[in-house]
Amino acid sequence: MGMRVALSAKVKDERFGVVESLDWPGLKTKSLARRIDDLGWRKTLFVTGQDEVPRGLARSSGNIPLVDALTVQNLNVYTVLKWQRVVMDIAAVDWLERTLGKSKNLWTTDSVTEE
């Protein structure tokens, strides 16, 4: 329940994002730092649904202040609340829907089936 509330608060405050993938093609910190600055994503936690943080993101983000990355399995309520912004890949959202969701899809409003 706490995770649902924390994530809902991020969505409400427009501090939650979803990207298709967190695979970063390079290993250079400078290029990732520039891209994060262009997007205004400092103070951001990146969360992946993969078993490990993608190598490019892990290597490139390691030396960028106010940026971190982890797997959704290691995510907790405190961490969500601690970070100003949370950006997840689709795999992380799918994992959370399966784990936290009462229905198959938390993003739909259809809860009644028509006969």
C-alpha positions as CSV (number, residue, x, y, z in Angstrom):
1,M,0.0,0.0,0.0
2,G,2.8,2.4,0.8
3,M,4.5,1.9,-2.6
4,R,1.2,2.7,-4.3
5,V,0.8,5.9,-2.4
6,A,4.4,6.9,-3.0
7,L,4.2,6.3,-6.7
8,S,0.8,8.0,-6.9
9,A,2.3,11.1,-5.3
10,K,5.1,11.2,-7.8
11,V,2.6,10.9,-10.7
12,K,0.4,13.6,-9.1
13,D,3.3,16.0,-8.7
14,E,4.5,15.2,-12.3
15,R,7.7,13.8,-11.0
16,F,7.3,10.3,-12.5
17,G,8.3,9.2,-16.0
18,V,8.2,6.1,-18.0
19,V,10.6,5.3,-20.9
20,E,10.7,2.4,-23.2
21,S,14.2,1.3,-22.1
22,L,17.0,2.4,-19.8
23,D,19.7,0.9,-22.0
24,W,22.3,3.7,-22.5
25,P,24.4,3.0,-25.6
26,G,27.6,4.5,-24.4
27,L,29.8,4.2,-21.4
28,K,30.8,7.8,-21.2
29,T,29.6,9.8,-18.2
30,K,29.9,13.1,-20.0
31,S,27.4,12.2,-22.7
32,L,24.8,10.8,-20.2
33,A,25.3,13.8,-17.9
34,R,24.6,16.2,-20.9
35,R,21.5,14.2,-21.8
36,I,20.2,14.3,-18.2
37,D,20.8,18.0,-18.0
38,D,19.0,18.6,-21.3
39,L,16.0,16.7,-20.0
40,G,16.2,18.4,-16.6
41,W,16.5,15.0,-14.9
42,R,19.0,15.8,-12.2
43,K,17.9,14.4,-8.8
44,T,16.5,11.4,-10.6
45,L,16.3,7.7,-9.7
46,F,16.2,5.4,-12.7
47,V,14.5,2.1,-12.1
48,T,14.7,-0.9,-14.4
49,G,12.6,-4.0,-14.5
50,Q,15.6,-6.0,-15.8
51,D,17.5,-8.3,-13.5
52,E,20.4,-5.8,-13.5
53,V,20.8,-2.1,-14.2
54,P,21.8,-2.0,-17.9
55,R,25.6,-1.8,-18.2
56,G,25.8,1.5,-20.0
57,L,23.5,3.2,-17.6
58,A,25.3,1.8,-14.5
59,R,28.8,2.7,-15.8
60,S,27.8,6.2,-17.1
61,S,25.6,7.3,-14.2
62,G,28.0,6.1,-11.4
63,N,29.9,9.5,-11.4
64,I,27.0,11.8,-12.0
65,P,25.9,13.6,-8.8
66,L,22.2,13.4,-7.8
67,V,21.5,10.5,-10.2
68,D,21.2,6.8,-9.3
69,A,19.9,3.6,-10.9
70,L,18.6,0.4,-9.4
71,T,16.4,-2.6,-10.2
72,V,12.7,-2.6,-9.3
73,Q,13.2,-5.6,-7.0
74,N,15.4,-3.3,-4.9
75,L,13.0,-0.4,-4.8
76,N,11.3,0.5,-1.6
77,V,9.0,3.3,-0.4
78,Y,11.7,5.3,1.3
79,T,13.8,5.4,-1.9
80,V,10.8,6.5,-4.0
81,L,10.0,9.3,-1.5
82,K,13.7,10.3,-1.1
83,W,14.2,11.1,-4.8
84,Q,12.8,14.2,-6.4
85,R,12.0,12.3,-9.7
86,V,11.6,8.7,-10.6
87,V,12.0,7.4,-14.1
88,M,11.1,3.7,-14.9
89,D,11.4,1.6,-17.9
90,I,8.4,-0.3,-19.2
91,A,9.7,-3.6,-17.7
92,A,9.7,-2.0,-14.2
93,V,6.1,-0.7,-14.6
94,D,5.0,-4.2,-15.8
95,W,6.7,-5.7,-12.7
96,L,5.0,-3.3,-10.4
97,E,1.6,-3.9,-12.0
98,R,2.0,-7.6,-11.5
99,T,3.3,-7.2,-7.9
100,L,1.1,-4.4,-6.7
101,G,-1.9,-4.5,-9.0
102,K,-5.3,-5.8,-8.1
103,S,-6.2,-6.0,-11.8
104,K,-4.1,-6.8,-14.8
105,N,-3.4,-3.2,-15.7
106,L,-3.2,-0.3,-13.2
107,W,-3.2,2.2,-16.0
108,T,-6.7,1.4,-17.4
109,T,-10.0,2.7,-16.0
110,D,-12.1,-0.2,-17.2
111,S,-12.9,-2.4,-14.2
112,V,-16.3,-3.5,-15.4
113,T,-16.8,-5.9,-18.3
114,E,-19.8,-5.5,-20.6
115,E,-22.0,-8.5,-21.1
